[in-house]
């Protein structure tokens, strides 16, 4: 892989990280790699392996976009993807509280 291709992949990875409002430290943890390794990805000095990409995909990162530049044609908006990523990071107590809020909100909208 050429240095130019590595840099492009690094830029796209950085764009995805920004979309989720993650720090480089948070992105490295989600990718299952060390901070310096992750920084090397974004700087285009190396590229993430399949395992790191799979880890990131589990948090909603558009891996197809990172590798090819073509966004995955899905039904979720970027904001929805961000919420899903935060949801997956949340402990069960937070998830329960959020679900309780939305159930109450939905009931109020329906006039129940």
Secondary structure, DSSP 8 states (H G I E B T S, - for coil): --HHHHHHHHHHHHHHHHHTT--HHHHHHHHTS-HHHHHHHHHTSS---HHHHHHHHTTT--HHHHHHS-----S--HHHHHHHHHHHHS-HHHHHHHHHHHHHHHHHHHT-
